[in-house]
């Protein structure tokens, strides 16, 4: 089979820091032949650095989608535009990888699901944290029922002071929200995946706008001071999720919160046989996987850490974004199911949307099974 031809829509930070380098690791399997961005210079730069010699540049994604030779489209734009671009890509007969989250609300995500089901094409959402070594290891343990019935979990996405000060992150009209939809989505995704539980029945939530608009709160921010005048999204949000089988998940997210410990894309699982938690984020030099149980009359904890790369070897083949790209290309080329299924990503968006709604209305949100 010839190389898969990929069109990129959105040539900003996530494209340059994740997707372009990852796809470049598989030059024998794919080639980037088209680049689109509303800022033409970004698309031109990307095409020169990562594209084929005849790579085309666009500022209108509809023009890119007219190219019948393109097999796959990567949607790497701000959250609010995920849905219309993805729907148009399916209607144009393309396979689609969309950056997380699937969409900024349930209605937009449902439109994507409907278009995908009609298209007969492959669809996945870019939750690369599933490919981390310790997440994969814990998933295997869960599949083997080593934790038993997982009835309580915490999804951690808490930063002390790490508000992103680039791009459109504080712009609600383009992102749909702040840390909940930006980093809370990763923590929730790995938690649901490890539990293999995608049937939420009700959601409660609290969303706070406490520090984002305080000039003094910008002090010490990892990415430099943000502009309080243009900070339109929440600075922290919390959700309480009840599942059909009675299990409960607590989701915490923040870009700025007065705590000492920062945990991000991390999770805590409590089962009937044992428990486990993954520590990751700015407070940890390396990601940790820790199991806890009772053994011979004593409570014990077993710590596991990813092996990392061999000294002086910089292959980087075990990077989550590289593994994500590898399995996605394999899924398209060999007609396999991608690791991140659209139905799963849809549930993540549905829960996040319900947390925002619950916080706004002050009422618990009861969810339906529609997908």
Secondary structure, DSSP 8 states (H G I E B T S, - for coil): ---EEEEEE--SHHIIIIIHHHHHTTTTTEEEEEEE-SSHHHHHHHHHHHEEEEEEEES-HHHHHT-TT--EEEE-S-GGGHHHHHHHHHHTT-EEEEESSS-SSHHHHHHHHHHHHHHT--EEEE-GGGGSHHHHHHHHHHHTTSS-SEEEEEEEEE-SB----STTTT-HHHHSSSHIIIIIHHHHHHHHHHHT---EEEEEEEEE-SSTT-GGGGTT-TT----GGG--S-SEEEEEEEETTS-EEEEEEESB-S-S--EEEEEEEEESS-EEEEE-STT-SS-EEEEEEEETTEEEEEEEE-----TT----TT-HHHHHHHHHHHHHHTT---SS-HHHHHHHHHHHHHHHHHHHHTS-EE-----
